[in-house]
Amino acid sequence: AALIVGAVVAAIFLFAGKRGGNSRKRACTVLAFINFSVYPLSLAAWLSLDSEKAWDNLLPFHLCDVAAIVAGLALLTKRPLLCALTYFWGLAATIQGLITPALTVGFPAPPYLMFFVHHFAVVIAALYLPIVDGWRPKSPFWRSPLEVMGWSVLYLFFAMSVNKLLGSNFAFASRPPDNPSLIDQLGPWPWYLVSMLGLAVVFYLLLCLPFIRKAGK
């Protein structure tokens, strides 16, 4: 049900953006505001539960937390690097969270609701930038994936450093999530981290295919 609602909301934002004019400005502004708001709202949601006050739930260091901030900035500034990070992180990584949610609480707990708002906000921004704003990856097609891959590796090292300091599990770099996920198919720790990076390269390149076809027409 959450996926259906999210898909409808995505369609509304894209339709409003494609209408142009004030409708497009409002859609962009609201979507950026939601992306900026999801972390403080998620934090409040987790703090409302006495049993869920782990660092993983309280600090904005998951990739999707970073992606939401980047997405908000991308929507407002249209800077190419921010748009690229939003597109590739949103559609290669954040969408995985919607398919296999790493949740320890269920509906209708506030963190459950905010999880889907958070992830859909990033995914919708990742679709909005190319469909409405006309963002395109750099040419040749591998340049933007290569740049985003570099930032992804930097993020992974950052997450591993924080995990070592706090005993947390940002980026699932210390252990797989408790719930079943794609990571379970990528081998044992730490080798699944290498597999994750390799899979990211594949996903990033695949996400360039729609633009390669358009460029060839």
Backbone as CSV, one residue per row, in Angstrom:
resi,resn,N_x,N_y,N_z,CA_x,CA_y,CA_z,C_x,C_y,C_z
1,ALA,0.824,-1.200,0.000,0.000,0.000,0.000,0.863,1.257,0.000
2,ALA,1.964,1.225,0.775,2.848,2.395,0.841,3.459,2.686,-0.519
3,LEU,3.799,1.636,-1.259,4.400,1.829,-2.581,3.395,2.439,-3.552
4,ILE,2.142,2.032,-3.441,1.105,2.577,-4.327,0.884,4.058,-4.026
5,VAL,0.781,4.387,-2.743,0.604,5.791,-2.351,1.788,6.623,-2.827
6,GLY,3.000,6.096,-2.639,4.196,6.815,-3.076,4.224,7.038,-4.574
7,ALA,3.782,6.028,-5.336,3.753,6.160,-6.793,2.761,7.239,-7.226
8,VAL,1.630,7.309,-6.540,0.627,8.337,-6.856,1.180,9.727,-6.546
9,VAL,1.837,9.870,-5.400,2.423,11.164,-5.029,3.496,11.566,-6.034
10,ALA,4.300,10.595,-6.462,5.332,10.878,-7.468,4.699,11.396,-8.755
11,ALA,3.621,10.746,-9.186,2.939,11.166,-10.411,2.397,12.588,-10.272
12,ILE,1.887,12.930,-9.095,1.353,14.278,-8.863,2.458,15.323,-8.982
13,PHE,3.604,15.058,-8.358,4.718,16.009,-8.433,5.212,16.166,-9.871
14,LEU,5.342,15.061,-10.581,5.838,15.129,-11.957,4.839,15.843,-12.862
15,PHE,3.556,15.574,-12.662,2.523,16.246,-13.459,2.529,17.743,-13.186
16,ALA,2.618,18.108,-11.906,2.644,19.532,-11.543,3.873,20.215,-12.126
17,GLY,5.008,19.522,-12.087,6.229,20.096,-12.642,6.153,20.289,-14.140
18,LYS,5.572,19.321,-14.831,5.484,19.397,-16.296,4.494,20.461,-16.759
19,ARG,3.610,20.891,-15.886,2.661,21.944,-16.263,3.367,23.277,-16.457
20,GLY,4.517,23.430,-15.803,5.294,24.651,-15.967,4.770,25.799,-15.122
21,GLY,5.403,26.958,-15.287,4.969,28.168,-14.598,5.020,28.051,-13.088
22,ASN,4.026,28.646,-12.437,3.964,28.627,-10.977,3.790,27.221,-10.422
23,SER,3.097,26.376,-11.177,2.905,24.993,-10.741,4.247,24.286,-10.605
24,ARG,5.123,24.510,-11.564,6.453,23.898,-11.521,7.270,24.442,-10.350
25,LYS,7.204,25.748,-10.135,7.949,26.351,-9.021,7.473,25.814,-7.680
26,ARG,6.161,25.698,-7.529,5.614,25.194,-6.265,6.010,23.742,-6.043
27,ALA,5.913,22.938,-7.097,6.265,21.522,-6.970,7.718,21.363,-6.560
28,CYS,8.598,22.127,-7.186,10.025,22.055,-6.888,10.303,22.505,-5.452
29,THR,9.680,23.607,-5.050,9.903,24.147,-3.705,9.395,23.195,-2.633
30,VAL,8.205,22.663,-2.831,7.628,21.735,-1.849,8.466,20.467,-1.752
31,LEU,8.898,19.944,-2.894,9.702,18.719,-2.892,11.042,18.948,-2.199
32,ALA,11.649,20.102,-2.447,12.905,20.433,-1.766,12.678,20.557,-0.261
33,PHE,11.592,21.222,0.131,11.278,21.384,1.557,11.091,20.030,2.232
34,ILE,10.404,19.122,1.569,10.191,17.787,2.148,11.526,17.077,2.343
35,ASN,12.402,17.162,1.348,13.705,16.508,1.471,14.530,17.097,2.611
36,PHE,14.458,18.400,2.798,15.176,19.025,3.916,14.545,18.674,5.265
37,SER,13.252,18.381,5.263,12.521,18.170,6.517,12.551,16.731,7.010
38,VAL,12.856,15.780,6.136,12.668,14.380,6.527,13.577,13.963,7.682
39,TYR,14.811,14.499,7.742,15.667,14.077,8.857,15.143,14.562,10.205
40,PRO,14.878,15.864,10.393,14.367,16.276,11.713,13.053,15.600,12.080
41,LEU,12.193,15.363,11.096,10.930,14.680,11.384,11.171,13.211,11.731
42,SER,12.115,12.580,11.028,12.450,11.187,11.339,13.073,11.081,12.726
43,LEU,13.925,12.046,13.057,14.542,12.061,14.385,13.474,12.160,15.468
44,ALA,12.526,13.062,15.280,11.434,13.201,16.250,10.627,11.909,16.353
45,ALA,10.453,11.243,15.208,9.698,9.984,15.204,10.415,8.908,16.013
46,TRP,11.730,8.790,15.828,12.490,7.783,16.579,12.548,8.129,18.061
47,LEU,12.674,9.407,18.387,12.741,9.815,19.791,11.427,9.569,20.526
48,SER,10.345,9.426,19.770,9.049,9.157,20.399,8.945,7.722,20.900
49,LEU,9.908,6.874,20.487,9.915,5.476,20.921,11.082,5.249,21.875
50,ASP,10.791,4.868,23.088,11.846,4.690,24.096,12.812,3.566,23.742
51,SER,12.352,2.592,22.966,13.170,1.400,22.714,14.049,1.505,21.473
52,GLU,14.019,2.607,20.763,14.699,2.675,19.467,15.713,3.812,19.389
53,LYS,16.396,4.118,20.493,17.323,5.254,20.497,18.761,4.811,20.206
54,ALA,18.963,4.153,19.073,20.302,3.754,18.633,20.881,4.851,17.746
55,TRP,22.221,4.917,17.676,22.868,5.921,16.828,22.373,5.827,15.389
56,ASP,22.140,4.605,14.926,21.701,4.407,13.541,20.405,5.145,13.244
57,ASN,19.575,5.311,14.264,18.284,5.974,14.079,18.328,7.468,14.368
58,LEU,19.389,7.922,15.040,19.410,9.303,15.518,20.280,10.243,14.688
59,LEU,21.314,9.727,14.041,22.234,10.579,13.280,21.953,10.478,11.779
60,PRO,22.119,11.570,11.035,21.780,11.582,9.602,22.928,11.108,8.716
61,PHE,23.454,9.914,9.008,24.629,9.448,8.283,24.360,8.240,7.396
62,HIS,23.116,7.795,7.314,22.792,6.792,6.298,22.861,7.467,4.930
63,LEU,23.120,6.695,3.901,23.218,7.278,2.559,21.934,8.006,2.187
64,CYS,20.796,7.465,2.590,19.528,8.101,2.241,19.339,9.430,2.965
65,ASP,19.940,9.565,4.157,19.910,10.853,4.853,20.714,11.892,4.080
66,VAL,21.907,11.490,3.673,22.763,12.389,2.886,22.091,12.714,1.559
67,ALA,21.499,11.688,0.935,20.853,11.881,-0.368,19.697,12.862,-0.283
68,ALA,18.959,12.864,0.828,17.835,13.792,0.967,18.317,15.238,1.013
69,ILE,19.393,15.483,1.746,19.952,16.841,1.808,20.467,17.261,0.436
70,VAL,21.176,16.349,-0.220,21.698,16.627,-1.561,20.552,16.888,-2.528
71,ALA,19.482,16.105,-2.414,18.334,16.271,-3.311,17.685,17.638,-3.137
72,GLY,17.526,18.067,-1.890,16.957,19.391,-1.656,17.794,20.488,-2.278
73,LEU,19.114,20.381,-2.119,20.015,21.373,-2.713,19.987,21.305,-4.236
74,ALA,19.917,20.093,-4.777,19.883,19.933,-6.234,18.635,20.573,-6.829
75,LEU,17.507,20.378,-6.181,16.257,20.946,-6.685,16.286,22.468,-6.695
76,LEU,16.951,23.064,-5.713,16.975,24.524,-5.604,18.077,25.162,-6.437
77,THR,19.226,24.496,-6.550,20.378,25.104,-7.227,20.590,24.599,-8.643
78,LYS,20.108,23.382,-8.940,20.303,22.730,-10.255,21.780,22.480,-10.568
79,ARG,22.632,22.453,-9.568,24.054,22.206,-9.820,24.235,20.783,-10.336
80,PRO,25.004,20.606,-11.433,25.113,19.298,-12.090,25.562,18.169,-11.171
81,LEU,26.566,18.408,-10.321,27.044,17.340,-9.446,25.963,16.918,-8.461
82,LEU,25.263,17.875,-7.879,24.201,17.554,-6.935,23.071,16.799,-7.625
83,CYS,22.760,17.195,-8.854,21.726,16.491,-9.620,22.151,15.059,-9.915
84,ALA,23.419,14.879,-10.283,23.927,13.538,-10.584,23.881,12.654,-9.341
85,LEU,24.320,13.180,-8.205,24.285,12.409,-6.965,22.856,12.015,-6.612
86,THR,21.934,12.953,-6.758,20.531,12.668,-6.449,19.985,11.590,-7.367
87,TYR,20.260,11.702,-8.653,19.726,10.746,-9.623,20.264,9.342,-9.372
88,PHE,21.565,9.214,-9.293,22.158,7.880,-9.169,21.954,7.288,-7.777
89,TRP,22.133,8.084,-6.738,21.886,7.558,-5.390,20.411,7.240,-5.192
90,GLY,19.551,8.112,-5.689,18.120,7.904,-5.493,17.595,6.661,-6.176
91,LEU,18.008,6.438,-7.424,17.448,5.335,-8.204,18.259,4.053,-8.111
92,ALA,19.498,4.127,-7.642,20.296,2.907,-7.489,20.316,2.410,-6.050
93,ALA,20.193,3.317,-5.085,20.336,2.933,-3.676,19.056,3.146,-2.874
94,THR,18.542,4.378,-2.873,17.376,4.677,-2.037,16.179,3.819,-2.407
95,ILE,16.007,3.561,-3.696,14.866,2.751,-4.132,14.958,1.329,-3.599
96,GLN,16.200,0.861,-3.332,16.368,-0.464,-2.732,15.744,-0.510,-1.338
97,GLY,15.827,0.623,-0.633,15.222,0.695,0.691,13.711,0.556,0.646
98,LEU,13.096,1.027,-0.425,11.653,0.880,-0.573,11.276,-0.557,-0.883
99,ILE,12.130,-1.247,-1.629,11.852,-2.635,-2.005,12.053,-3.567,-0.813
100,THR,13.132,-3.341,-0.053,13.433,-4.165,1.132,13.682,-3.234,2.320
101,PRO,12.628,-2.722,2.952,12.792,-1.749,4.041,13.566,-2.325,5.229
102,ALA,14.568,-1.586,5.691,15.336,-1.984,6.881,14.683,-1.353,8.101
103,LEU,13.553,-1.903,8.500,12.752,-1.330,9.579,12.636,-2.296,10.751
104,THR,12.687,-1.755,11.953,12.496,-2.557,13.161,11.142,-2.287,13.793
105,VAL,10.350,-1.418,13.177,9.004,-1.107,13.667,8.027,-1.254,12.507
106,GLY,6.762,-1.398,12.827,5.752,-1.571,11.797,4.722,-0.458,11.799
107,PHE,3.800,-0.535,10.866,2.699,0.422,10.761,1.823,0.298,12.005
108,PRO,1.363,1.415,12.589,1.473,2.808,12.146,2.492,3.610,12.963
109,ALA,3.548,3.001,13.430,4.557,3.718,14.220,5.108,4.897,13.421
110,PRO,5.324,6.054,14.052,5.828,7.233,13.327,7.098,6.974,12.512
111,PRO,8.096,6.221,13.024,9.289,5.976,12.203,8.977,5.197,10.929
112,TYR,7.998,4.312,10.996,7.588,3.552,9.806,7.068,4.505,8.731
113,LEU,6.197,5.414,9.130,5.628,6.366,8.174,6.704,7.286,7.610
114,MET,7.592,7.776,8.482,8.638,8.690,8.029,9.649,7.989,7.132
115,PHE,9.865,6.706,7.353,10.783,5.955,6.496,10.340,6.049,5.041
116,PHE,9.066,5.828,4.797,8.576,5.844,3.419,8.500,7.266,2.863
117,VAL,8.117,8.236,3.695,8.142,9.633,3.240,9.560,10.016,2.832
118,HIS,10.520,9.669,3.670,11.933,9.982,3.438,12.417,9.386,2.121
119,HIS,12.228,8.086,1.965,12.762,7.411,0.785,12.045,7.843,-0.493
120,PHE,10.734,8.018,-0.415,10.016,8.466,-1.610,10.394,9.892,-1.983
121,ALA,10.679,10.740,-1.004,11.081,12.117,-1.310,12.345,12.130,-2.162
122,VAL,13.306,11.277,-1.820,14.554,11.213,-2.586,14.309,10.632,-3.974
123,VAL,13.543,9.556,-4.048,13.276,8.917,-5.339,12.514,9.862,-6.264
124,ILE,11.530,10.569,-5.732,10.766,11.511,-6.558,11.673,12.624,-7.062
125,ALA,12.568,13.120,-6.206,13.526,14.142,-6.645,14.423,13.601,-7.747
126,ALA,14.836,12.339,-7.620,15.696,11.722,-8.635,14.988,11.609,-9.978
127,LEU,13.679,11.463,-9.966,12.901,11.419,-11.209,12.581,12.824,-11.717
128,TYR,12.333,13.732,-10.790,11.940,15.100,-11.139,13.048,15.821,-11.903
129,LEU,14.281,15.647,-11.472,15.393,16.398,-12.075,15.546,16.130,-13.570
130,PRO,15.554,14.870,-14.035,15.656,14.664,-15.486,14.340,14.869,-16.232
131,ILE,13.217,14.464,-15.631,11.938,14.502,-16.347,11.393,15.921,-16.458
132,VAL,11.487,16.688,-15.389,10.928,18.044,-15.375,11.996,19.094,-15.664
133,ASP,13.121,19.012,-14.955,14.155,20.044,-15.082,15.098,19.815,-16.255
134,GLY,15.042,18.635,-16.863,15.866,18.387,-18.042,17.325,18.093,-17.754
135,TRP,17.653,17.736,-16.497,19.050,17.375,-16.197,19.467,16.162,-17.014
136,ARG,20.728,16.153,-17.433,21.280,15.017,-18.174,22.675,14.699,-17.647
137,PRO,23.083,13.412,-17.668,24.460,13.074,-17.287,25.448,13.702,-18.254
138,LYS,26.687,13.815,-17.798,27.732,14.371,-18.650,28.055,13.421,-19.798
139,SER,28.617,13.972,-20.845,29.094,13.172,-21.977,30.615,13.121,-21.939
140,PRO,31.222,11.951,-22.214,30.619,10.653,-22.517,29.863,10.066,-21.331
141,PHE,29.068,9.053,-21.611,28.075,8.572,-20.656,28.665,8.096,-19.330
142,TRP,29.927,7.706,-19.325,30.513,7.135,-18.108,31.037,8.200,-17.142
143,ARG,31.073,9.466,-17.545,31.676,10.492,-16.684,30.887,10.715,-15.391
144,SER,29.586,10.886,-15.513,28.781,11.118,-14.309,28.783,9.907,-13.375
145,PRO,28.592,8.675,-13.898,28.702,7.518,-13.001,30.053,7.428,-12.304
146,LEU,31.124,7.790,-13.012,32.458,7.736,-12.409,32.575,8.751,-11.271
147,GLU,32.066,9.961,-11.488,32.092,10.981,-10.436,31.288,10.537,-9.217
148,VAL,30.086,10.031,-9.468,29.229,9.604,-8.364,29.845,8.410,-7.642
149,MET,30.517,7.541,-8.392,31.184,6.400,-7.765,32.276,6.874,-6.814
150,GLY,33.014,7.893,-7.218,34.043,8.451,-6.346,33.458,8.972,-5.044
151,TRP,32.349,9.698,-5.147,31.688,10.209,-3.945,31.100,9.067,-3.116
152,SER,30.648,8.015,-3.776,30.097,6.860,-3.060,31.170,6.173,-2.223
153,VAL,32.364,6.045,-2.789,33.476,5.428,-2.058,33.863,6.298,-0.864
154,LEU,33.918,7.615,-1.080,34.221,8.526,0.030,33.183,8.404,1.134
155,TYR,31.915,8.330,0.738,30.859,8.170,1.739,31.033,6.867,2.512
156,LEU,31.363,5.777,1.802,31.526,4.488,2.468,32.642,4.542,3.509
157,PHE,33.764,5.168,3.161,34.862,5.293,4.121,34.448,6.156,5.317
158,PHE,33.683,7.209,5.045,33.169,8.046,6.134,32.275,7.221,7.058
159,ALA,31.355,6.450,6.468,30.439,5.635,7.267,31.196,4.602,8.092
160,MET,32.213,3.990,7.499,33.009,2.997,8.226,33.741,3.635,9.404
161,SER,34.219,4.852,9.217,34.915,5.559,10.298,33.960,5.875,11.446
162,VAL,32.760,6.350,11.101,31.759,6.652,12.127,31.356,5.371,12.856
163,ASN,31.177,4.293,12.095,30.795,3.018,12.708,31.843,2.541,13.712
164,LYS,33.098,2.691,13.335,34.184,2.259,14.227,34.183,3.076,15.519
165,LEU,33.845,4.349,15.391,33.844,5.246,16.545,32.642,5.016,17.456
166,LEU,31.465,4.797,16.848,30.220,4.749,17.618,29.640,3.348,17.781
167,GLY,30.174,2.380,17.028,29.577,1.051,17.060,28.263,0.992,16.302
168,SER,28.081,1.900,15.360,26.850,1.986,14.571,26.972,1.120,13.313
169,ASN,25.978,1.233,12.437,25.984,0.417,11.218,25.521,1.229,10.013
170,PHE,26.040,2.446,9.873,25.695,3.273,8.718,26.238,2.631,7.450
171,ALA,25.456,2.754,6.378,25.777,2.146,5.080,25.794,0.627,5.167
172,PHE,25.342,0.071,6.291,25.420,-1.376,6.529,26.835,-1.877,6.293
173,ALA,27.804,-1.022,6.670,29.214,-1.343,6.446,29.787,-2.236,7.536
174,SER,29.078,-2.382,8.656,29.556,-3.233,9.747,28.916,-4.616,9.737
175,ARG,27.688,-4.676,9.250,26.962,-5.948,9.176,25.741,-5.736,8.279
176,PRO,25.181,-6.811,7.721,23.976,-6.658,6.900,22.796,-6.196,7.755
177,PRO,21.771,-5.620,7.137,20.573,-5.250,7.900,19.897,-6.490,8.470
178,ASP,19.124,-6.300,9.532,18.441,-7.430,10.167,17.389,-8.036,9.253
179,ASN,16.708,-7.204,8.481,15.686,-7.693,7.560,16.329,-8.213,6.279
180,PRO,15.682,-9.167,5.592,16.226,-9.671,4.320,16.418,-8.535,3.316
181,SER,17.534,-8.579,2.582,17.825,-7.540,1.596,18.755,-8.100,0.533
182,LEU,19.016,-7.291,-0.478,19.928,-7.685,-1.549,21.318,-7.986,-1.005
183,ILE,21.705,-7.326,0.073,23.038,-7.521,0.650,23.261,-8.975,1.052
184,ASP,22.189,-9.663,1.434,22.312,-11.064,1.848,22.832,-11.951,0.724
185,GLN,22.691,-11.502,-0.512,23.122,-12.295,-1.669,24.525,-11.932,-2.142
186,LEU,25.189,-11.022,-1.448,26.467,-10.491,-1.934,27.687,-11.039,-1.202
187,GLY,27.496,-12.074,-0.390,28.634,-12.677,0.290,28.764,-12.222,1.726
188,PRO,29.725,-12.795,2.464,29.923,-12.443,3.874,30.643,-11.107,4.018
189,TRP,30.566,-10.535,5.234,31.345,-9.340,5.534,32.806,-9.740,5.616
190,PRO,33.774,-8.940,5.137,33.593,-7.610,4.522,33.467,-7.652,3.007
191,TRP,33.426,-8.872,2.444,33.460,-8.983,0.986,32.215,-8.422,0.328
192,TYR,31.092,-8.429,1.071,29.892,-7.878,0.442,30.024,-6.384,0.185
193,LEU,30.925,-5.708,0.897,31.153,-4.283,0.628,31.744,-4.086,-0.760
194,VAL,32.669,-4.964,-1.141,33.242,-4.912,-2.493,32.157,-5.206,-3.525
195,SER,31.320,-6.206,-3.226,30.223,-6.543,-4.139,29.253,-5.382,-4.284
196,MET,28.984,-4.680,-3.173,28.088,-3.519,-3.217,28.628,-2.441,-4.143
197,LEU,29.929,-2.183,-4.061,30.531,-1.163,-4.926,30.480,-1.590,-6.385
198,GLY,30.750,-2.870,-6.633,30.672,-3.365,-8.006,29.263,-3.273,-8.556
199,LEU,28.283,-3.610,-7.721,26.888,-3.529,-8.148,26.481,-2.082,-8.384
200,ALA,27.015,-1.174,-7.579,26.718,0.248,-7.765,27.183,0.723,-9.133
201,VAL,28.374,0.295,-9.550,28.883,0.668,-10.876,27.924,0.194,-11.957
202,VAL,27.468,-1.052,-11.836,26.542,-1.613,-12.831,25.249,-0.814,-12.861
203,PHE,24.677,-0.534,-11.692,23.424,0.220,-11.632,23.600,1.626,-12.197
204,TYR,24.700,2.287,-11.861,24.936,3.644,-12.354,25.001,3.663,-13.879
205,LEU,25.698,2.694,-14.446,25.817,2.638,-15.907,24.470,2.328,-16.555
206,LEU,23.703,1.419,-15.945,22.381,1.098,-16.488,21.460,2.313,-16.456
207,LEU,21.600,3.133,-15.429,20.758,4.324,-15.317,21.094,5.380,-16.360
208,CYS,22.220,5.210,-17.045,22.582,6.128,-18.134,21.937,5.735,-19.461
209,LEU,21.443,4.504,-19.562,20.933,4.005,-20.839,19.834,4.875,-21.443
210,PRO,18.845,5.361,-20.667,17.809,6.194,-21.291,18.374,7.438,-21.964
211,PHE,19.450,7.978,-21.430,20.035,9.199,-21.985,20.889,8.894,-23.208
212,ILE,21.513,7.727,-23.239,22.299,7.322,-24.410,21.385,7.151,-25.606
213,ARG,20.230,6.546,-25.393,19.270,6.340,-26.480,18.766,7.668,-27.026
214,LYS,18.458,8.601,-26.098,17.962,9.906,-26.544,19.030,10.664,-27.317
215,ALA,20.278,10.537,-26.866,21.364,11.246,-27.538,21.600,10.701,-28.932
216,GLY,21.280,9.415,-29.116,21.525,8.796,-30.411,20.437,9.056,-31.426
217,LYS,19.321,9.622,-30.987,18.219,9.890,-31.928,18.473,11.141,-32.756
